[in-house]
Amino acid sequence: MKTIFFSVLFLGLSVSAFSQGEDLKDINTQIWANFTKAFENLDYQLFSDLHSENLVRVGGDSKSVKDKTAYIKGYENRWKEKKLKQTISFRFLERIAKNGKASERGIYKLTINPNTEKEKSYYGKFHVIHRKENVVWKILVDYDSSENNSINETSYLKAFAINDFNINNP
C-alpha cells in the first residue's frame, strides 16, 4: 500500500512540475522574450501589450504606485529618443506557476550603451504576478527595487538562469 501511495504521490508531483515547467516556458516566450524585445527596440506598444489593463506597478525606490496608463506613458516619453541603446536580461530566485496564475521573483540587469565605452549596467530585484487573460500571460502586478543600490552583478549571477525550470524542484 505504501508503494502505491508514494507512486501516486510521485506521479502527481511529476505532473505538477511538468505543468509548471510548461507554464514557465510559455511565460518566457510570451512575457520575458517580448519584454526584452520591447526594451531593445524602444517599443512602448509591445511593452504595453505585456501588461494587464488592471496592472498595479510599484516602484520601491521611487515609493510610487501607478496604474497601467501612467506607467506606460513614462516609457512612451522615455523611448521617444530612438538613439538610446539598451538591453535587459533576467535571472530568477523563485518561479511558481499554477492554474493560470504565476509569481516570479528575480534580478534584472539593464545595460545602457552596451558594448561601448559608455556602457553602464543597473540592477534591481523584482517580483511580478502574472495571470492568463484569454489564454495569454499578462503582468498583473510588477514591483522592483534596487534595495538601496545593494543589488549588483554578484546578486544577478547568483540567481538562476531564465531557462532553469528546476529552481523550485531540486
C-alpha positions, 0 to 999 in steps of 0.5 A, spaced: 500 500 500 505 504 501 508 503 494 502 505 491 501 511 495 508 514 494 507 512 486 501 516 486 504 521 490 510 521 485 506 521 479 502 527 481 508 531 483 511 529 476 505 532 473 505 538 477 512 540 475 511 538 468 505 543 468 509 548 471 515 547 467 510 548 461 507 554 464 514 557 465 516 556 458 510 559 455 511 565 460 518 566 457 516 566 450 510 570 451 512 575 457 520 575 458 522 574 450 517 580 448 519 584 454 526 584 452 524 585 445 520 591 447 526 594 451 531 593 445 527 596 440 524 602 444 517 599 443 512 602 448 506 598 444 509 591 445 511 593 452 504 595 453 501 589 450 505 585 456 501 588 461 494 587 464 489 593 463 488 592 471 496 592 472 498 595 479 506 597 478 510 599 484 516 602 484 520 601 491 525 606 490 521 611 487 515 609 493 510 610 487 504 606 485 501 607 478 496 604 474 497 601 467 496 608 463 501 612 467 506 607 467 506 606 460 506 613 458 513 614 462 516 609 457 512 612 451 516 619 453 522 615 455 523 611 448 521 617 444 529 618 443 530 612 438 538 613 439 538 610 446 541 603 446 539 598 451 538 591 453 535 587 459 536 580 461 533 576 467 535 571 472 530 568 477 530 566 485 523 563 485 518 561 479 511 558 481 506 557 476 499 554 477 492 554 474 493 560 470 496 564 475 504 565 476 509 569 481 516 570 479 521 573 483 528 575 480 534 580 478 534 584 472 540 587 469 539 593 464 545 595 460 545 602 457 550 603 451 552 596 451 558 594 448 561 601 448 565 605 452 559 608 455 556 602 457 553 602 464 549 596 467 543 597 473 540 592 477 534 591 481 530 585 484 523 584 482 517 580 483 511 580 478 504 576 478 502 574 472 495 571 470 492 568 463 487 573 460 484 569 454 489 564 454 495 569 454 500 571 460 499 578 462 503 582 468 498 583 473 502 586 478 510 588 477 514 591 483 522 592 483 527 595 487 534 596 487 534 595 495 538 601 496 543 600 490 545 593 494 543 589 488 549 588 483 552 583 478 554 578 484 546 578 486 544 577 478 549 571 477 547 568 483 540 567 481 538 562 476 538 562 469 531 564 465 531 557 462 532 553 469 525 550 470 528 546 476 529 552 481 523 550 485 524 542 484 531 540 486 
